Amino acid sequence: MSTVSFLGYEVSNRGAKGDAAAAMNWLAADRKGCVVSTINPHSTMVACENPKLAQALHEADILLPDGIGVVLAGRILGLPLTERVTGYDFFSAFSEAAQAKGGISYYFIGSSEAVLQKIVARMAADYPAIRVAGTLSPPFKPEFSEEDNAAMCEKINAAKPDVLWVGMTAPKQEIWILQNRHRLNICFASAIGAVFDFYAGTKARAPEWIQKSGCEWLYRFYLEPRRMWGRYVVNNPRFIALIIHEKFCAAQRRKQSR
């Protein structure tokens, strides 16, 4: 199954390489305005109270199962979600494919100028066949005006990239893509948040053994407890309660259908 219905969202079940291959097919078919996003326990709970985020997740062409919580919840609900795919996993898998193909260009929007310059330098070393068409550090404000959005889209379109990587905070980045996808002349945009800092080396990602153990969230909480408090201490228990409720409701539906 290429997707699995998870709490009403169509979540990809292709794995990182399969998702990258699907996105490469968009380029081959000259598709425009596609979106790759991620879903995790935190975004699931935020979307319950934020209709714009919920719409952004529903309308994503590929929705990655980002977070071990989603994969484990899928198993509890009897869903065949087989692989956790983070934004970093997708970025890496797609970049490997783009490097092999050649002739593909990126644009990075988000974070600071210092981080963006580190990304450009590392891209040149890691993926010399990928052209960085441009970067943009947007104004630091809670919400962009229509004039801000128009100016940003104009700059991106002028650079003529194939792929737009968006590294703003969630849910700001998902909502921004939702609001602007149809005026961007790109193949696809992908909201990858903290990947900008991880790839630039300005923030440390968990060691590989921690990533594989499914405890990367705990490592991030250890490094940034104040910023991650709401995500892990507040929303994770709410997410668990939601999954238990869904499991109970599913059992009741099966019982009634007998």
Contacts in CASP RR format, 6 or more apart in sequence:
PFRMAT RR
TARGET T0000
AUTHOR 0000-0000-0000
METHOD contacts of the structure
MODEL  1
MSTVSFLGYEVSNRGAKGDAAAAMNWLAADRKGCVVSTINPHSTMVACEN
PKLAQALHEADILLPDGIGVVLAGRILGLPLTERVTGYDFFSAFSEAAQA
KGGISYYFIGSSEAVLQKIVARMAADYPAIRVAGTLSPPFKPEFSEEDNA
AMCEKINAAKPDVLWVGMTAPKQEIWILQNRHRLNICFASAIGAVFDFYA
GTKARAPEWIQKSGCEWLYRFYLEPRRMWGRYVVNNPRFIALIIHEKFCA
AQRRKQSR
1 13 0 8 1.000
1 80 0 8 1.000
2 12 0 8 1.000
2 13 0 8 1.000
2 14 0 8 1.000
2 22 0 8 1.000
3 10 0 8 1.000
3 11 0 8 1.000
3 12 0 8 1.000
3 13 0 8 1.000
3 63 0 8 1.000
4 10 0 8 1.000
4 11 0 8 1.000
4 13 0 8 1.000
4 74 0 8 1.000
4 79 0 8 1.000
4 80 0 8 1.000
4 81 0 8 1.000
5 11 0 8 1.000
5 79 0 8 1.000
6 39 0 8 1.000
6 65 0 8 1.000
6 70 0 8 1.000
6 73 0 8 1.000
6 74 0 8 1.000
6 77 0 8 1.000
6 79 0 8 1.000
6 81 0 8 1.000
7 44 0 8 1.000
7 242 0 8 1.000
7 246 0 8 1.000
9 39 0 8 1.000
9 44 0 8 1.000
9 57 0 8 1.000
9 58 0 8 1.000
9 63 0 8 1.000
10 58 0 8 1.000
10 63 0 8 1.000
11 39 0 8 1.000
11 63 0 8 1.000
11 64 0 8 1.000
11 65 0 8 1.000
11 70 0 8 1.000
11 81 0 8 1.000
12 19 0 8 1.000
12 22 0 8 1.000
12 62 0 8 1.000
12 63 0 8 1.000
12 64 0 8 1.000
12 65 0 8 1.000
12 85 0 8 1.000
13 65 0 8 1.000
13 80 0 8 1.000
13 81 0 8 1.000
13 82 0 8 1.000
13 83 0 8 1.000
14 21 0 8 1.000
14 22 0 8 1.000
15 82 0 8 1.000
15 83 0 8 1.000
15 85 0 8 1.000
16 83 0 8 1.000
16 85 0 8 1.000
16 89 0 8 1.000
16 90 0 8 1.000
16 92 0 8 1.000
16 93 0 8 1.000
17 93 0 8 1.000
18 93 0 8 1.000
19 36 0 8 1.000
19 62 0 8 1.000
19 64 0 8 1.000
19 85 0 8 1.000
19 90 0 8 1.000
19 93 0 8 1.000
19 94 0 8 1.000
20 90 0 8 1.000
20 93 0 8 1.000
20 94 0 8 1.000
20 96 0 8 1.000
20 97 0 8 1.000
21 97 0 8 1.000
22 62 0 8 1.000
23 34 0 8 1.000
23 36 0 8 1.000
23 62 0 8 1.000
23 94 0 8 1.000
23 187 0 8 1.000
23 188 0 8 1.000
24 94 0 8 1.000
24 97 0 8 1.000
24 98 0 8 1.000
24 101 0 8 1.000
26 34 0 8 1.000
26 61 0 8 1.000
26 187 0 8 1.000
26 188 0 8 1.000
27 104 0 8 1.000
27 162 0 8 1.000
27 187 0 8 1.000
30 187 0 8 1.000
31 187 0 8 1.000
31 188 0 8 1.000
32 185 0 8 1.000
32 186 0 8 1.000
32 187 0 8 1.000
33 181 0 8 1.000
33 182 0 8 1.000
33 184 0 8 1.000
33 186 0 8 1.000
33 187 0 8 1.000
33 188 0 8 1.000
33 189 0 8 1.000
34 61 0 8 1.000
34 62 0 8 1.000
34 187 0 8 1.000
34 188 0 8 1.000
34 189 0 8 1.000
35 56 0 8 1.000
35 59 0 8 1.000
35 60 0 8 1.000
35 61 0 8 1.000
35 62 0 8 1.000
35 177 0 8 1.000
35 178 0 8 1.000
35 181 0 8 1.000
35 188 0 8 1.000
35 189 0 8 1.000
35 190 0 8 1.000
35 191 0 8 1.000
36 60 0 8 1.000
36 61 0 8 1.000
36 62 0 8 1.000
36 64 0 8 1.000
36 90 0 8 1.000
36 188 0 8 1.000
36 189 0 8 1.000
36 190 0 8 1.000
36 191 0 8 1.000
37 56 0 8 1.000
37 57 0 8 1.000
37 60 0 8 1.000
37 62 0 8 1.000
37 63 0 8 1.000
37 64 0 8 1.000
37 174 0 8 1.000
37 177 0 8 1.000
37 190 0 8 1.000
37 191 0 8 1.000
38 63 0 8 1.000
38 64 0 8 1.000
38 65 0 8 1.000
38 66 0 8 1.000
38 86 0 8 1.000
38 87 0 8 1.000
38 191 0 8 1.000
38 192 0 8 1.000
39 57 0 8 1.000
39 63 0 8 1.000
39 64 0 8 1.000
39 65 0 8 1.000
39 66 0 8 1.000
39 70 0 8 1.000
40 66 0 8 1.000
40 67 0 8 1.000
40 69 0 8 1.000
40 70 0 8 1.000
41 67 0 8 1.000
41 69 0 8 1.000
41 70 0 8 1.000
41 73 0 8 1.000
41 235 0 8 1.000
41 236 0 8 1.000
41 239 0 8 1.000
42 170 0 8 1.000
42 231 0 8 1.000
42 232 0 8 1.000
42 235 0 8 1.000
42 236 0 8 1.000
42 239 0 8 1.000
43 53 0 8 1.000
43 57 0 8 1.000
43 170 0 8 1.000
43 171 0 8 1.000
43 174 0 8 1.000
44 70 0 8 1.000
44 239 0 8 1.000
44 242 0 8 1.000
45 235 0 8 1.000
45 238 0 8 1.000
45 239 0 8 1.000
45 242 0 8 1.000
46 53 0 8 1.000
46 170 0 8 1.000
46 171 0 8 1.000
46 235 0 8 1.000
47 53 0 8 1.000
47 54 0 8 1.000
47 57 0 8 1.000
47 171 0 8 1.000
48 54 0 8 1.000
50 171 0 8 1.000
52 171 0 8 1.000
52 175 0 8 1.000
52 178 0 8 1.000
53 171 0 8 1.000
53 174 0 8 1.000
53 175 0 8 1.000
55 178 0 8 1.000
56 171 0 8 1.000
56 174 0 8 1.000
56 175 0 8 1.000
56 177 0 8 1.000
56 178 0 8 1.000
57 63 0 8 1.000
57 174 0 8 1.000
59 178 0 8 1.000
61 188 0 8 1.000
64 85 0 8 1.000
64 86 0 8 1.000
64 87 0 8 1.000
64 89 0 8 1.000
64 90 0 8 1.000
65 71 0 8 1.000
65 81 0 8 1.000
65 83 0 8 1.000
65 84 0 8 1.000
65 85 0 8 1.000
66 84 0 8 1.000
66 85 0 8 1.000
66 86 0 8 1.000
66 87 0 8 1.000
67 84 0 8 1.000
67 86 0 8 1.000
67 214 0 8 1.000
67 216 0 8 1.000
67 217 0 8 1.000
68 84 0 8 1.000
68 214 0 8 1.000
68 215 0 8 1.000
68 216 0 8 1.000
68 217 0 8 1.000
69 239 0 8 1.000
70 81 0 8 1.000
70 84 0 8 1.000
71 81 0 8 1.000
71 82 0 8 1.000
71 83 0 8 1.000
71 84 0 8 1.000
73 239 0 8 1.000
73 243 0 8 1.000
74 81 0 8 1.000
75 81 0 8 1.000
76 243 0 8 1.000
76 247 0 8 1.000
77 243 0 8 1.000
77 246 0 8 1.000
77 247 0 8 1.000
77 250 0 8 1.000
84 214 0 8 1.000
86 216 0 8 1.000
87 190 0 8 1.000
87 192 0 8 1.000
87 193 0 8 1.000
87 195 0 8 1.000
88 192 0 8 1.000
88 195 0 8 1.000
88 198 0 8 1.000
88 199 0 8 1.000
88 205 0 8 1.000
90 190 0 8 1.000
90 192 0 8 1.000
91 165 0 8 1.000
91 190 0 8 1.000
91 192 0 8 1.000
91 195 0 8 1.000
91 199 0 8 1.000
94 163 0 8 1.000
95 126 0 8 1.000
95 127 0 8 1.000
95 130 0 8 1.000
98 104 0 8 1.000
98 127 0 8 1.000
98 129 0 8 1.000
98 130 0 8 1.000
98 163 0 8 1.000
99 126 0 8 1.000
99 127 0 8 1.000
99 128 0 8 1.000
99 129 0 8 1.000
99 130 0 8 1.000
100 129 0 8 1.000
101 129 0 8 1.000
102 129 0 8 1.000
102 130 0 8 1.000
103 129 0 8 1.000
103 130 0 8 1.000
103 131 0 8 1.000
104 129 0 8 1.000
104 130 0 8 1.000
104 131 0 8 1.000
104 162 0 8 1.000
104 163 0 8 1.000
105 130 0 8 1.000
105 131 0 8 1.000
105 132 0 8 1.000
105 133 0 8 1.000
105 159 0 8 1.000
105 160 0 8 1.000
105 161 0 8 1.000
105 162 0 8 1.000
105 163 0 8 1.000
106 123 0 8 1.000
106 130 0 8 1.000
106 131 0 8 1.000
106 132 0 8 1.000
106 133 0 8 1.000
106 134 0 8 1.000
106 161 0 8 1.000
106 162 0 8 1.000
106 163 0 8 1.000
106 164 0 8 1.000
106 165 0 8 1.000
107 132 0 8 1.000
107 133 0 8 1.000
107 134 0 8 1.000
107 135 0 8 1.000
107 136 0 8 1.000
107 156 0 8 1.000
107 159 0 8 1.000
107 161 0 8 1.000
107 163 0 8 1.000
107 164 0 8 1.000
107 165 0 8 1.000
107 186 0 8 1.000
108 116 0 8 1.000
108 119 0 8 1.000
108 120 0 8 1.000
108 132 0 8 1.000
108 134 0 8 1.000
108 135 0 8 1.000
108 136 0 8 1.000
108 165 0 8 1.000
108 167 0 8 1.000
108 196 0 8 1.000
109 135 0 8 1.000
109 136 0 8 1.000
109 137 0 8 1.000
109 138 0 8 1.000
109 152 0 8 1.000
109 156 0 8 1.000
109 164 0 8 1.000
109 165 0 8 1.000
109 166 0 8 1.000
109 167 0 8 1.000
109 168 0 8 1.000
110 116 0 8 1.000
110 136 0 8 1.000
110 137 0 8 1.000
110 138 0 8 1.000
110 166 0 8 1.000
110 167 0 8 1.000
110 168 0 8 1.000
110 196 0 8 1.000
111 137 0 8 1.000
111 167 0 8 1.000
111 196 0 8 1.000
111 197 0 8 1.000
111 200 0 8 1.000
112 137 0 8 1.000
113 135 0 8 1.000
113 137 0 8 1.000
114 202 0 8 1.000
115 196 0 8 1.000
115 197 0 8 1.000
115 200 0 8 1.000
115 202 0 8 1.000
116 135 0 8 1.000
116 136 0 8 1.000
116 137 0 8 1.000
116 196 0 8 1.000
116 200 0 8 1.000
117 135 0 8 1.000
118 200 0 8 1.000
118 201 0 8 1.000
118 202 0 8 1.000
119 132 0 8 1.000
119 135 0 8 1.000
119 196 0 8 1.000
119 199 0 8 1.000
119 200 0 8 1.000
120 132 0 8 1.000
120 135 0 8 1.000
122 199 0 8 1.000
122 200 0 8 1.000
123 130 0 8 1.000
123 132 0 8 1.000
124 132 0 8 1.000
133 159 0 8 1.000
133 160 0 8 1.000
133 161 0 8 1.000
134 159 0 8 1.000
134 161 0 8 1.000
136 152 0 8 1.000
136 155 0 8 1.000
136 156 0 8 1.000
138 144 0 8 1.000
138 148 0 8 1.000
138 152 0 8 1.000
138 168 0 8 1.000
139 148 0 8 1.000
141 148 0 8 1.000
142 172 0 8 1.000
143 172 0 8 1.000
144 152 0 8 1.000
144 176 0 8 1.000
149 176 0 8 1.000
149 179 0 8 1.000
149 180 0 8 1.000
152 180 0 8 1.000
153 180 0 8 1.000
153 183 0 8 1.000
153 184 0 8 1.000
156 164 0 8 1.000
156 184 0 8 1.000
156 186 0 8 1.000
157 183 0 8 1.000
157 184 0 8 1.000
157 185 0 8 1.000
157 186 0 8 1.000
160 185 0 8 1.000
161 186 0 8 1.000
162 186 0 8 1.000
162 187 0 8 1.000
163 186 0 8 1.000
163 187 0 8 1.000
163 188 0 8 1.000
163 189 0 8 1.000
163 190 0 8 1.000
164 184 0 8 1.000
164 186 0 8 1.000
164 188 0 8 1.000
164 189 0 8 1.000
164 190 0 8 1.000
165 189 0 8 1.000
165 190 0 8 1.000
165 192 0 8 1.000
165 195 0 8 1.000
165 196 0 8 1.000
166 173 0 8 1.000
166 176 0 8 1.000
166 177 0 8 1.000
166 189 0 8 1.000
166 190 0 8 1.000
166 191 0 8 1.000
166 192 0 8 1.000
166 193 0 8 1.000
167 173 0 8 1.000
167 191 0 8 1.000
167 192 0 8 1.000
167 193 0 8 1.000
167 195 0 8 1.000
167 196 0 8 1.000
168 176 0 8 1.000
168 191 0 8 1.000
168 193 0 8 1.000
169 193 0 8 1.000
170 191 0 8 1.000
170 193 0 8 1.000
173 191 0 8 1.000
173 193 0 8 1.000
174 191 0 8 1.000
177 189 0 8 1.000
177 191 0 8 1.000
181 189 0 8 1.000
194 203 0 8 1.000
197 203 0 8 1.000
198 204 0 8 1.000
198 205 0 8 1.000
203 223 0 8 1.000
204 223 0 8 1.000
205 211 0 8 1.000
205 216 0 8 1.000
206 215 0 8 1.000
206 216 0 8 1.000
206 219 0 8 1.000
206 220 0 8 1.000
207 219 0 8 1.000
210 216 0 8 1.000
210 218 0 8 1.000
210 219 0 8 1.000
217 232 0 8 1.000
220 228 0 8 1.000
221 228 0 8 1.000
221 229 0 8 1.000
221 231 0 8 1.000
221 232 0 8 1.000
END
